[in-house]
Amino acid sequence: MAIFAILDGDELRKRLSNGLGFSPEDREENVRRTAEVAKLMADSGIVVIAALISPTQKSRNLAKNIVDGECFLKYL
């Protein structure tokens, strides 16, 4: 049986990234942190959906490289 988790960008911003604003650098750091958490969970066998706004290709590539390109899907 698979275990699923959803990482909500708004909820993570309230807790894990509560010191970040909405500058391009802070948005990128929020994506990086979320990807790192998703990677930890996925490495434990959890299927993870990360729901967040990532307006730049650079941020999406950062997340993709952290998680694993083959396991990374994006919805635009």
C-alpha positions as CSV (number, residue, x, y, z in Angstrom):
1,M,0.0,0.0,0.0
2,A,1.4,3.4,-1.0
3,I,1.5,6.3,1.4
4,F,0.7,9.7,0.0
5,A,1.5,13.2,1.3
6,I,0.7,16.7,0.0
7,L,3.0,19.5,0.7
8,D,1.0,22.7,0.5
9,G,3.2,25.7,-0.4
10,D,1.0,28.1,1.7
11,E,1.2,25.9,4.8
12,L,5.0,25.4,4.4
13,R,5.4,29.1,4.1
14,K,3.6,29.5,7.5
15,R,6.0,27.1,9.2
16,L,9.2,26.0,7.5
17,S,9.6,29.2,5.5
18,N,7.9,31.7,7.8
19,G,10.9,34.0,7.7
20,L,10.8,34.3,3.9
21,G,9.1,37.0,1.9
22,F,8.1,37.1,-1.7
23,S,11.3,38.4,-3.3
24,P,12.6,36.3,-6.2
25,E,15.4,35.0,-3.9
26,D,12.9,34.1,-1.1
27,R,10.6,32.4,-3.5
28,E,13.5,30.3,-4.8
29,E,14.5,29.4,-1.2
30,N,11.0,28.3,-0.5
31,V,11.0,26.0,-3.5
32,R,14.4,24.6,-2.5
33,R,13.2,23.9,1.1
34,T,10.0,22.3,-0.2
35,A,12.0,20.1,-2.7
36,E,14.4,19.0,0.1
37,V,11.4,18.0,2.3
38,A,9.8,16.2,-0.6
39,K,13.1,14.3,-1.3
40,L,13.4,13.2,2.3
41,M,9.8,11.9,2.2
42,A,10.2,10.2,-1.2
43,D,13.4,8.5,-0.1
44,S,11.3,7.0,2.7
45,G,8.8,5.6,0.2
46,I,6.1,8.2,0.4
47,V,4.5,9.5,-2.8
48,V,4.7,13.3,-2.5
49,I,2.7,16.0,-4.2
50,A,4.1,19.4,-3.7
51,A,1.6,22.2,-4.5
52,L,3.3,25.5,-4.9
53,I,3.6,28.4,-7.2
54,S,7.0,28.4,-8.9
55,P,6.9,31.2,-11.5
56,T,10.4,30.7,-12.9
57,Q,12.0,27.9,-14.9
58,K,15.1,28.3,-12.7
59,S,13.1,27.4,-9.6
60,R,11.4,24.5,-11.3
61,N,14.8,23.2,-12.5
62,L,16.2,23.6,-8.9
63,A,13.4,21.4,-7.5
64,K,13.7,18.9,-10.3
65,N,17.4,18.5,-9.6
66,I,16.9,18.0,-5.9
67,V,14.0,15.6,-6.1
68,D,15.2,13.5,-9.1
69,G,14.4,14.4,-12.6
70,E,12.7,11.1,-13.4
71,C,10.3,11.4,-10.5
72,F,9.5,15.1,-11.1
73,L,6.3,16.1,-12.9
74,K,5.1,19.6,-13.4
75,Y,1.6,20.9,-14.1
76,L,1.4,24.3,-15.7
